[in-house]
């Protein structure tokens, strides 16, 4: 029989693995050139891992993985300003995905992901408005909304298929 301490250590190791995967995917995504010359459009592939953790383990665990990924990404690829953009967008995204996960009872992960991507964009717009003090950034809203819905839907679909194949033994 597994002790409570052993179970917690196993879960921490699994979450560390997911954080490393999320960061690795983020790092690889930074190497992909943006085919659309509009600032802020990204695939958001590292959110696949956050969604998996959210749906398999819960909000607290997904928050932990997101925080680790944000800090590592900032340390190795970004600045404090990029951390602010990413943190506000990522946290809003996770909150919306968490709410929709509860509301949809774990179903339609791709819907939660699409709305999460929109929330991520909204968070980044909020930061951009505060940093630039210019309403000019709002001209990008339609483009980022369309891109967010498409990429959010696709990352949610990827997470859905990974969750179907992920062994239950990965759960604690």
Backbone as CSV, one residue per row, in Angstrom:
resi,resn,N_x,N_y,N_z,CA_x,CA_y,CA_z,C_x,C_y,C_z
1,UNK,0.838,-1.176,0.000,0.000,0.000,0.000,0.887,1.246,0.000
2,UNK,0.493,2.219,-0.819,1.283,3.436,-0.969,0.927,4.431,0.142
3,UNK,1.965,4.981,0.788,1.713,5.944,1.861,1.310,7.293,1.273
4,UNK,0.760,8.135,2.123,0.346,9.482,1.701,1.549,10.271,1.191
5,UNK,2.687,10.132,1.881,3.901,10.841,1.471,4.367,10.360,0.107
6,UNK,4.351,9.048,-0.116,4.751,8.501,-1.412,3.834,9.012,-2.526
7,UNK,2.559,9.079,-2.235,1.588,9.562,-3.209,1.841,11.027,-3.559
8,UNK,2.150,11.840,-2.555,2.442,13.264,-2.789,3.728,13.428,-3.591
9,UNK,4.737,12.617,-3.288,6.000,12.679,-4.034,5.761,12.291,-5.485
10,UNK,4.970,11.243,-5.714,4.651,10.820,-7.073,3.932,11.936,-7.823
11,UNK,2.941,12.566,-7.166,2.202,13.635,-7.833,3.121,14.819,-8.139
12,UNK,4.010,15.174,-7.227,4.943,16.271,-7.454,5.871,15.953,-8.631
13,UNK,6.338,14.706,-8.706,7.194,14.302,-9.824,6.439,14.376,-11.151
14,UNK,5.195,13.952,-11.146,4.377,14.004,-12.362,4.135,15.452,-12.781
15,UNK,3.823,16.318,-11.813,3.599,17.730,-12.137,4.885,18.392,-12.627
16,UNK,6.019,18.011,-12.064,7.307,18.532,-12.541,7.549,18.096,-13.982
17,UNK,7.185,16.846,-14.295,7.312,16.360,-15.676,6.434,17.187,-16.613
18,UNK,5.190,17.461,-16.193,4.294,18.261,-17.023,4.814,19.690,-17.176
19,UNK,5.388,20.257,-16.122,5.956,21.607,-16.218,7.120,21.620,-17.207
20,UNK,7.957,20.594,-17.148,9.077,20.498,-18.086,8.575,20.332,-19.527
21,UNK,7.542,19.518,-19.708,6.958,19.360,-21.044,6.379,20.679,-21.560
22,UNK,5.661,21.374,-20.708,5.067,22.645,-21.095,6.152,23.645,-21.486
23,UNK,7.205,23.700,-20.687,8.311,24.603,-21.011,9.019,24.184,-22.292
24,UNK,9.242,22.887,-22.456,9.899,22.398,-23.679,9.103,22.740,-24.929
25,UNK,7.805,22.574,-24.856,6.948,22.920,-25.996,6.993,24.422,-26.251
26,UNK,6.972,25.211,-25.168,7.076,26.662,-25.309,8.401,27.029,-25.999
27,UNK,9.492,26.416,-25.552,10.808,26.708,-26.126,10.847,26.356,-27.613
28,UNK,10.270,25.210,-27.969,10.224,24.836,-29.393,9.361,25.806,-30.188
29,UNK,8.267,26.260,-29.588,7.385,27.192,-30.292,8.067,28.531,-30.580
30,UNK,9.011,28.924,-29.728,9.728,30.177,-29.982,10.581,30.091,-31.241
31,UNK,10.889,28.875,-31.676,11.690,28.683,-32.888,10.859,28.726,-34.171
32,UNK,9.542,28.651,-34.032,8.658,28.653,-35.197,8.414,30.100,-35.621
33,UNK,8.796,30.446,-36.852,8.546,31.821,-37.292,7.047,32.090,-37.417
34,UNK,6.652,33.301,-37.063,5.251,33.681,-37.142,4.886,33.947,-38.605
35,UNK,3.990,33.135,-39.184,3.654,33.312,-40.600,2.744,34.526,-40.847
36,UNK,2.149,35.048,-39.776,1.244,36.192,-39.901,1.906,37.384,-39.210
37,UNK,2.124,38.469,-39.952,2.870,39.604,-39.367,2.019,40.479,-38.440
38,UNK,1.347,39.853,-37.495,0.539,40.586,-36.520,1.095,40.257,-35.137
39,UNK,1.495,41.278,-34.373,2.056,41.014,-33.041,1.067,40.280,-32.145
40,UNK,1.590,39.319,-31.395,0.772,38.638,-30.404,0.156,37.327,-30.856
41,UNK,0.204,37.026,-32.134,-0.382,35.765,-32.602,0.638,34.646,-32.399
42,UNK,0.234,33.662,-31.608,1.054,32.480,-31.353,0.141,31.261,-31.358
43,UNK,0.724,30.111,-31.522,-0.059,28.877,-31.497,-0.507,28.520,-30.085
44,UNK,0.300,28.830,-29.089,-0.066,28.511,-27.705,-0.020,27.027,-27.407
45,UNK,0.932,26.336,-28.016,0.993,24.884,-27.875,1.275,24.414,-26.450
46,UNK,1.979,25.221,-25.667,2.259,24.800,-24.291,0.975,24.729,-23.462
47,UNK,-0.086,25.381,-23.931,-1.357,25.299,-23.207,-1.973,23.899,-23.300
48,UNK,-1.539,23.100,-24.248,-2.008,21.706,-24.316,-1.718,21.013,-22.988
49,UNK,-0.518,21.231,-22.484,-0.108,20.579,-21.241,-0.896,21.145,-20.057
50,UNK,-1.103,22.454,-20.047,-1.869,23.067,-18.959,-3.291,22.498,-18.945
51,UNK,-3.885,22.351,-20.119,-5.233,21.772,-20.210,-5.262,20.334,-19.701
52,UNK,-4.266,19.568,-20.066,-4.196,18.175,-19.619,-4.148,18.118,-18.095
53,UNK,-3.305,18.956,-17.503,-3.187,18.968,-16.048,-4.489,19.459,-15.408
54,UNK,-5.092,20.481,-15.980,-6.358,20.998,-15.457,-7.429,19.915,-15.457
55,UNK,-7.565,19.210,-16.566,-8.631,18.208,-16.698,-8.321,16.921,-15.951
56,UNK,-7.040,16.580,-15.816,-6.690,15.329,-15.141,-6.518,15.508,-13.637
57,UNK,-5.941,16.667,-13.219,-5.603,16.847,-11.811,-6.409,17.945,-11.116
58,UNK,-6.593,19.071,-11.788,-7.354,20.152,-11.168,-6.716,21.509,-11.356
59,UNK,-7.444,22.504,-10.877,-7.049,23.895,-11.072,-5.755,24.244,-10.342
60,UNK,-5.638,23.829,-9.092,-4.444,24.152,-8.297,-3.181,23.591,-8.960
61,UNK,-3.266,22.368,-9.420,-2.122,21.718,-10.055,-1.779,22.392,-11.383
62,UNK,-2.801,22.740,-12.161,-2.566,23.434,-13.433,-1.944,24.807,-13.185
63,UNK,-2.362,25.471,-12.114,-1.788,26.775,-11.752,-0.305,26.641,-11.437
64,UNK,0.041,25.581,-10.736,1.440,25.340,-10.388,2.279,25.110,-11.644
65,UNK,1.797,24.272,-12.544,2.525,23.988,-13.789,2.651,25.269,-14.619
66,UNK,1.579,26.039,-14.708,1.621,27.304,-15.455,2.642,28.256,-14.851
67,UNK,2.663,28.372,-13.537,3.594,29.282,-12.875,5.042,28.899,-13.157
68,UNK,5.340,27.613,-13.065,6.705,27.147,-13.347,7.077,27.459,-14.795
69,UNK,6.157,27.173,-15.725,6.433,27.450,-17.143,6.637,28.941,-17.391
70,UNK,5.809,29.774,-16.785,5.950,31.225,-16.963,7.300,31.720,-16.453
71,UNK,7.694,31.263,-15.275,8.963,31.722,-14.700,10.163,31.242,-15.513
72,UNK,10.151,29.978,-15.918,11.255,29.466,-16.741,11.318,30.177,-18.083
73,UNK,10.163,30.415,-18.687,10.113,31.094,-19.982,10.671,32.502,-19.882
74,UNK,10.318,33.187,-18.816,10.811,34.550,-18.617,12.317,34.558,-18.383
75,UNK,12.780,33.628,-17.544,14.211,33.578,-17.238,15.064,33.300,-18.469
76,UNK,14.589,32.417,-19.347,15.415,31.995,-20.475,15.116,32.709,-21.790
77,UNK,13.900,33.224,-21.956,13.539,33.798,-23.247,12.970,35.206,-23.185
78,UNK,12.682,35.707,-21.997,11.918,36.942,-21.948,12.488,38.012,-21.063
79,UNK,11.597,38.924,-20.735,11.902,40.053,-19.874,10.805,40.124,-18.811
80,UNK,10.960,41.040,-17.890,9.904,41.211,-16.895,8.611,41.678,-17.556
81,UNK,8.728,42.487,-18.609,7.533,42.939,-19.310,6.843,41.771,-20.018
82,UNK,7.631,40.890,-20.635,7.020,39.720,-21.285,6.391,38.796,-20.243
83,UNK,6.988,38.736,-19.037,6.388,37.951,-17.958,5.029,38.537,-17.575
84,UNK,4.948,39.854,-17.538,3.682,40.501,-17.197,2.608,40.157,-18.229
85,UNK,2.939,40.287,-19.504,1.993,39.933,-20.570,1.568,38.468,-20.458
86,UNK,2.554,37.603,-20.322,2.270,36.161,-20.276,1.508,35.768,-19.024
87,UNK,1.872,36.348,-17.895,1.234,35.974,-16.632,-0.228,36.415,-16.596
88,UNK,-0.498,37.643,-17.001,-1.882,38.114,-16.990,-2.710,37.307,-17.984
89,UNK,-2.184,37.132,-19.201,-2.912,36.348,-20.204,-3.085,34.904,-19.783
90,UNK,-2.012,34.287,-19.284,-2.072,32.883,-18.880,-3.010,32.649,-17.710
91,UNK,-2.991,33.552,-16.741,-3.874,33.391,-15.575,-5.339,33.570,-15.961
92,UNK,-5.641,34.567,-16.772,-7.030,34.734,-17.229,-7.478,33.521,-18.038
93,UNK,-6.604,33.030,-18.884,-6.904,31.851,-19.685,-7.240,30.664,-18.784
94,UNK,-6.395,30.419,-17.790,-6.604,29.280,-16.897,-7.890,29.430,-16.090
95,UNK,-8.181,30.638,-15.626,-9.409,30.856,-14.856,-10.632,30.534,-15.717
96,UNK,-10.662,31.032,-16.947,-11.797,30.771,-17.842,-11.889,29.281,-18.160
97,UNK,-10.754,28.652,-18.446,-10.775,27.212,-18.729,-11.243,26.422,-17.509
98,UNK,-10.816,26.840,-16.324,-11.240,26.161,-15.100,-12.735,26.295,-14.863
99,UNK,-13.268,27.499,-15.068,-14.711,27.722,-14.905,-15.490,26.889,-15.917
100,UNK,-15.053,26.920,-17.164,-15.758,26.153,-18.197,-15.622,24.652,-17.987
101,UNK,-14.498,24.207,-17.470,-14.325,22.788,-17.158,-15.381,22.346,-16.151
102,UNK,-15.596,23.163,-15.124,-16.632,22.832,-14.126,-18.023,22.897,-14.730
103,UNK,-18.277,23.959,-15.494,-19.599,24.164,-16.081,-19.931,23.070,-17.092
104,UNK,-18.940,22.691,-17.894,-19.146,21.674,-18.936,-18.890,20.254,-18.410
105,UNK,-18.605,20.140,-17.118,-18.394,18.846,-16.464,-17.320,17.994,-17.153
106,UNK,-16.217,18.660,-17.507,-15.097,17.948,-18.106,-15.257,17.614,-19.571
107,UNK,-16.328,18.039,-20.176,-16.578,17.765,-21.604,-16.162,18.982,-22.435
108,UNK,-16.068,18.812,-23.723,-15.815,19.898,-24.683,-14.594,20.732,-24.304
109,UNK,-13.470,20.063,-24.089,-12.228,20.735,-23.716,-11.823,21.764,-24.776
110,UNK,-12.147,21.490,-26.031,-11.792,22.413,-27.111,-12.571,23.719,-27.016
111,UNK,-13.791,23.676,-26.473,-14.576,24.899,-26.261,-13.935,25.730,-25.149
112,UNK,-13.589,25.064,-24.055,-12.924,25.756,-22.946,-11.604,26.363,-23.408
113,UNK,-10.884,25.642,-24.235,-9.600,26.120,-24.729,-9.765,27.338,-25.635
114,UNK,-10.767,27.333,-26.495,-11.003,28.482,-27.387,-11.352,29.724,-26.562
115,UNK,-12.229,29.562,-25.567,-12.564,30.703,-24.712,-11.364,31.127,-23.864
116,UNK,-10.553,30.148,-23.463,-9.337,30.465,-22.720,-8.374,31.291,-23.554
117,UNK,-8.253,30.949,-24.826,-7.377,31.716,-25.722,-7.881,33.154,-25.867
118,UNK,-9.189,33.315,-25.955,-9.757,34.671,-26.021,-9.457,35.439,-24.730
119,UNK,-9.561,34.761,-23.601,-9.254,35.399,-22.318,-7.773,35.772,-22.243
120,UNK,-6.914,34.906,-22.783,-5.477,35.193,-22.827,-5.234,36.471,-23.620
121,UNK,-5.871,36.564,-24.779,-5.735,37.771,-25.601,-6.251,38.998,-24.859
122,UNK,-7.380,38.862,-24.182,-7.951,39.985,-23.431,-6.977,40.458,-22.349
123,UNK,-6.351,39.516,-21.665,-5.366,39.870,-20.643,-4.181,40.612,-21.232
124,UNK,-3.729,40.158,-22.382,-2.601,40.830,-23.019,-2.990,42.225,-23.514
125,UNK,-4.224,42.375,-23.992,-4.693,43.709,-24.385,-4.739,44.641,-23.190
126,UNK,-5.185,44.123,-22.063,-5.233,44.935,-20.855,-3.835,45.429,-20.489
127,UNK,-2.861,44.542,-20.504,-1.487,44.930,-20.204,-0.989,45.927,-21.249
128,UNK,-1.263,45.671,-22.524,-0.814,46.572,-23.588,-1.404,47.974,-23.413
129,UNK,-2.675,48.030,-23.031,-3.305,49.333,-22.795,-2.632,50.066,-21.636
130,UNK,-2.315,49.329,-20.584,-1.667,49.945,-19.423,-0.238,50.381,-19.725
131,UNK,0.479,49.567,-20.508,1.880,49.861,-20.809,2.000,50.988,-21.834
132,UNK,1.229,50.898,-22.912,1.369,51.884,-23.994,0.526,53.134,-23.778
133,UNK,-0.513,53.005,-22.958,-1.463,54.105,-22.742,-2.010,54.620,-24.073
134,UNK,-2.236,53.681,-24.975,-2.733,54.025,-26.306,-3.849,53.074,-26.697
135,UNK,-4.938,53.637,-27.169,-6.037,52.809,-27.659,-5.722,52.201,-29.022
136,UNK,-4.623,52.619,-29.620,-4.223,52.103,-30.926,-4.022,50.598,-30.951
137,UNK,-3.663,50.005,-29.805,-3.442,48.552,-29.764,-4.739,47.789,-30.017
138,UNK,-5.863,48.446,-29.792,-7.157,47.768,-29.945,-7.470,47.417,-31.394
139,UNK,-6.732,47.988,-32.326,-6.953,47.671,-33.740,-6.665,46.190,-34.025
140,UNK,-5.894,45.566,-33.170,-5.538,44.160,-33.356,-6.591,43.190,-32.824
141,UNK,-7.587,43.677,-32.111,-8.573,42.794,-31.472,-9.215,41.805,-32.442
142,UNK,-9.734,42.226,-33.581,-10.395,41.236,-34.452,-9.442,40.138,-34.929
143,UNK,-8.230,40.523,-35.253,-7.258,39.543,-35.754,-6.863,38.547,-34.667
144,UNK,-6.606,39.070,-33.465,-6.216,38.185,-32.370,-7.387,37.342,-31.890
145,UNK,-8.601,37.868,-31.987,-9.778,37.085,-31.590,-9.961,35.895,-32.527
146,UNK,-9.862,36.135,-33.805,-10.005,35.041,-34.782,-8.884,34.018,-34.589
147,UNK,-7.662,34.511,-34.477,-6.524,33.601,-34.279,-6.678,32.842,-32.963
148,UNK,-7.141,33.519,-31.903,-7.318,32.874,-30.607,-8.344,31.760,-30.651
149,UNK,-9.457,32.004,-31.324,-10.493,30.973,-31.430,-9.958,29.754,-32.182
150,UNK,-9.280,29.999,-33.284,-8.761,28.890,-34.099,-7.676,28.116,-33.351
151,UNK,-6.674,28.834,-32.847,-5.579,28.135,-32.161,-6.056,27.509,-30.855
152,UNK,-6.950,28.191,-30.141,-7.492,27.627,-28.907,-8.259,26.343,-29.168
153,UNK,-9.065,26.350,-30.203,-9.820,25.152,-30.571,-8.859,24.006,-30.908
154,UNK,-7.823,24.308,-31.688,-6.877,23.258,-32.097,-6.059,22.725,-30.920
155,UNK,-5.616,23.609,-30.031,-4.860,23.113,-28.869,-5.777,22.306,-27.947
156,UNK,-7.030,22.722,-27.837,-7.992,21.949,-27.045,-8.241,20.576,-27.639
157,UNK,-8.299,20.517,-28.954,-8.482,19.243,-29.640,-7.271,18.334,-29.405
158,UNK,-6.075,18.914,-29.471,-4.859,18.137,-29.183,-4.897,17.601,-27.752
159,UNK,-5.259,18.453,-26.811,-5.341,18.028,-25.404,-6.368,16.911,-25.242
160,UNK,-7.494,17.021,-25.926,-8.544,15.999,-25.870,-7.994,14.641,-26.295
161,UNK,-7.277,14.607,-27.424,-6.753,13.337,-27.920,-5.630,12.797,-27.037
162,UNK,-4.811,13.680,-26.493,-3.758,13.217,-25.578,-4.388,12.628,-24.318
163,UNK,-5.399,13.306,-23.767,-6.066,12.791,-22.568,-6.690,11.420,-22.807
164,UNK,-7.205,11.191,-24.004,-7.789,9.882,-24.314,-6.730,8.787,-24.297
165,UNK,-5.513,9.130,-24.708,-4.432,8.144,-24.799,-3.565,8.075,-23.542
166,UNK,-3.623,9.096,-22.707,-2.787,9.141,-21.509,-3.251,8.086,-20.520
167,UNK,-2.343,7.217,-20.102,-2.762,6.150,-19.170,-3.260,6.721,-17.850
168,UNK,-4.243,6.070,-17.285,-4.800,6.476,-15.987,-3.752,6.342,-14.901
169,UNK,-2.754,5.516,-15.115,-1.705,5.312,-14.107,-0.868,6.578,-13.896
170,UNK,-0.977,7.535,-14.809,-0.264,8.810,-14.645,-0.970,9.634,-13.565
171,UNK,-2.207,9.313,-13.260,-2.932,10.027,-12.202,-2.477,9.512,-10.848
172,UNK,-2.613,10.387,-9.863,-2.213,9.926,-8.517,-3.426,9.448,-7.758
